[in-house]
Amino acid sequence: MKPATWLGQDNPHLVDAGNGHFLHANVLPAFVNMQQAARDDGIDLCLVSSFRHFDKQCAIWNRKWRGEAALLDSEGTVLNPNSLSNVEKLHAILMWSALPGGSRHHWGSDFDVYDKHAVEQWSGKFSLVDSEYRKGGPCFLLANWLKANMSTFGFFRPFNEDKGGVACELWHLSHRAVATEFEQALSLTELTTAIKHSSIDGKAVVLEHIDEIYYRYVLNRGESWDSESWAR
């Protein structure tokens, strides 16, 4: 696999999933089958986000780095960016948003889902946060349905728990077989090169901490990351 494919710069495996969404060609049939099964059970399972290009991920990152989009802590509480050091800001972004080139959304195997009908009937503002997928939230029934049924269609939750890296994301699903191919192609060296040639804000601090970012967040090793044991 060419680095540009898993980096989200040029993914040739994508097919149209409707409503502006794209998925890997080997993932779309499984998603459609799962979506229909959910609807048969009264769950309006729909895509919130699917494939995301490197440049789109970089734009998301830059908005957060500049304070143009909210930064959240592990509980979903909005942080004051002016009170954070650059390193603290780096980790606050990475908890909820991947580094460009390091996002599973680049692969076409991963996507975010919600219960569209339930959200439309809900009185609150939908923000894709944890509480919306817990008891009392509009996507609670969806979250439970996925837990019971997603594996039947080949999907799993890569961020099912907070390990001290990426926060728990009950809405994020991954097609295990396809995602494994991309996971095996990952390279810290290639990611570093991509960041060096990107227009990412905070580039200096990102590159200074790129080893930790790669193991703690991209591979989601979380707090088990150790600079000595993972040294290049």
C-alpha positions in Angstrom: 0.0 0.0 0.0 1.3 3.4 -0.9 1.8 5.8 2.0 -0.5 8.4 0.3 -3.4 5.9 0.6 -3.3 5.5 4.4 -2.3 9.1 4.9 -5.6 10.2 3.3 -3.9 12.0 0.4 -4.9 9.7 -2.4 -7.2 6.8 -1.6 -8.2 4.8 -4.7 -10.6 2.4 -2.9 -13.4 4.8 -2.2 -17.0 4.5 -3.5 -20.0 6.9 -3.1 -22.0 6.1 0.1 -24.6 8.8 -0.6 -25.2 12.3 0.9 -21.6 13.3 0.4 -20.1 10.3 2.1 -17.5 7.9 0.8 -16.4 4.5 2.1 -14.0 1.8 1.1 -15.5 -0.4 -1.6 -15.1 -3.5 0.6 -16.9 -1.7 3.5 -20.0 -0.2 1.8 -21.9 -3.5 1.4 -21.4 -4.4 5.1 -22.5 -0.9 6.1 -25.6 -1.1 4.0 -26.5 -4.4 5.4 -26.0 -3.2 9.0 -28.0 0.0 8.3 -30.9 -2.1 7.0 -30.8 -4.4 10.0 -30.8 -1.4 12.4 -33.8 0.1 10.6 -35.7 -3.2 10.8 -35.2 -2.8 14.5 -36.4 0.8 14.6 -33.0 2.4 14.6 -32.3 5.1 11.9 -28.6 4.4 11.7 -27.0 7.1 9.4 -23.5 8.4 8.7 -22.3 11.5 10.4 -18.7 11.3 9.0 -16.9 8.9 6.7 -13.8 9.2 4.6 -11.9 12.4 5.4 -9.0 13.7 3.2 -5.7 14.7 4.7 -6.4 18.4 3.8 -9.8 18.3 5.5 -8.2 16.8 8.7 -5.6 19.5 8.6 -8.3 22.2 8.3 -10.0 20.7 11.4 -6.7 20.7 13.3 -5.9 24.3 12.4 -9.3 25.6 13.4 -8.8 24.0 16.9 -5.2 25.2 17.1 -6.2 28.8 16.3 -9.1 28.7 18.8 -11.7 28.9 16.1 -13.3 25.6 17.2 -13.9 24.4 20.7 -11.4 22.3 22.6 -12.9 19.7 25.0 -11.5 17.8 28.0 -12.1 14.1 28.6 -15.6 14.9 30.1 -16.6 17.0 27.1 -16.2 20.3 28.9 -15.1 23.3 26.8 -11.5 24.4 27.6 -10.1 27.9 27.5 -7.4 27.7 24.8 -5.7 30.8 26.2 -5.0 29.0 29.5 -3.2 26.1 27.8 0.4 25.7 26.8 1.2 24.5 23.3 1.8 21.0 24.6 -1.4 21.0 26.6 -3.3 22.3 23.5 -1.7 19.5 21.4 -3.0 16.8 23.7 -6.4 18.5 24.1 -6.9 18.4 20.3 -5.6 14.8 19.9 -8.0 13.5 22.5 -10.9 14.1 20.1 -9.4 14.9 16.7 -6.7 13.0 15.0 -3.4 14.3 13.6 -3.6 14.8 9.8 -2.3 11.6 8.3 -3.0 9.8 11.5 -6.7 9.5 11.3 -8.6 6.3 10.7 -11.1 8.3 8.7 -8.5 8.5 6.0 -8.9 4.8 5.2 -12.6 4.5 4.2 -12.9 1.7 6.8 -14.0 3.9 9.6 -17.0 6.2 10.1 -19.2 7.9 12.7 -22.9 7.1 13.0 -25.9 8.5 14.7 -29.7 7.8 15.0 -30.9 10.5 12.6 -34.6 10.2 13.4 -34.0 10.2 17.2 -31.8 13.3 16.9 -34.3 15.1 14.8 -37.0 14.4 17.5 -34.6 15.5 20.3 -34.9 18.9 21.8 -31.2 19.5 22.3 -28.4 20.5 20.0 -26.5 17.5 18.6 -22.8 17.8 19.0 -21.4 14.2 18.7 -20.4 14.0 22.3 -20.4 11.0 24.8 -23.5 12.0 26.7 -25.6 11.7 23.6 -24.8 8.0 23.4 -25.5 7.3 27.0 -28.7 6.8 28.9 -31.0 9.8 28.3 -29.3 10.7 25.1 -30.9 10.5 21.6 -28.4 7.8 20.4 -28.5 5.6 23.5 -30.6 2.9 21.8 -28.3 3.0 18.8 -25.3 2.6 21.0 -26.8 -0.5 22.6 -27.9 -1.9 19.3 -24.4 -1.5 17.9 -22.8 -3.2 20.9 -25.1 -6.2 20.4 -25.0 -6.4 16.6 -22.0 -4.6 14.9 -19.7 -7.6 15.0 -22.2 -9.6 12.9 -21.4 -7.2 10.0 -17.6 -7.1 10.7 -17.4 -3.9 12.6 -15.9 -2.9 16.0 -15.3 0.2 18.1 -11.6 1.1 18.0 -12.1 3.7 20.7 -14.4 1.7 23.0 -12.5 2.9 26.1 -10.3 5.8 27.0 -6.8 4.4 27.4 -5.2 7.8 28.1 -5.0 8.6 24.4 -8.0 9.0 22.2 -11.2 9.5 24.2 -14.0 6.9 24.1 -16.1 7.3 20.9 -19.1 5.1 20.9 -20.1 6.5 17.5 -16.9 5.5 15.8 -17.0 2.2 14.0 -14.3 0.4 12.0 -14.5 -2.5 9.6 -12.0 -4.9 11.2 -10.8 -6.7 8.1 -10.2 -3.6 5.9 -8.8 -1.5 8.8 -6.3 -4.2 9.6 -4.7 -3.8 6.1 -4.2 -0.1 6.8 -2.9 -0.6 10.3 -0.2 -2.9 9.0 0.9 -0.2 6.5 1.3 2.6 9.1 4.8 4.2 9.4 6.1 6.8 11.8 8.7 7.8 9.3 6.1 8.4 6.5 3.8 10.3 8.9 6.6 12.5 10.0 7.5 13.3 6.4 3.9 14.2 5.6 3.7 16.5 8.6 6.9 18.3 7.6 5.5 19.0 4.2 2.0 20.0 5.4 0.4 23.4 6.3 -0.5 22.2 9.8 -0.4 24.9 12.6 1.8 24.2 15.5 4.1 22.1 13.3 7.2 22.6 15.5 5.6 21.2 18.7 3.9 18.4 16.7 7.2 17.3 15.3 8.9 17.6 18.7 6.3 15.2 20.1 5.7 13.0 17.0 6.9 9.8 18.6 4.4 10.1 21.5 1.6 11.2 19.1 2.2 8.2 16.9 2.1 5.6 19.7 -0.2 7.2 22.1 -2.9 8.5 19.7 -2.4 7.1 16.1 -1.9 3.5 17.4 -4.0 4.4 20.5 -1.6 2.8 23.0 -2.6 5.5 25.4 -0.8 5.8 28.7 1.1 2.5 28.0 3.3 4.6 25.7 6.8 4.9 27.0 9.5 6.9 25.2 12.3 4.4 26.0 10.5 1.2 25.1 9.1 2.7 21.9 12.3 4.5 20.9 13.1 4.3 17.2 
